[in-house]
Amino acid sequence: MREKIIYSERCWVDGQLQPATVWIEDDIIIKVQKQLRRNSDDVFNTGNKILMPGVIDAHVHVNE
């Protein structure tokens, strides 16, 4: 299967929002790398949208 690459200026990595690139293969995150952006047509650039790799539901009320 073809690798998917997603870049965001605001990716949740190590407890903070920062520029990062996420590689996905066979619907599994295989790598998250800070401060890296491959200039290619293969990269889906989310711009300034928040990317939270591995988070399934960011809107959870854990104290209820």
Secondary structure, DSSP 8 states (H G I E B T S, - for coil): ---EEEEEEEEEETTEEEEEEEEEETTEEEEEEET----STTEEE-TTSEE-TT-S-S---TT-
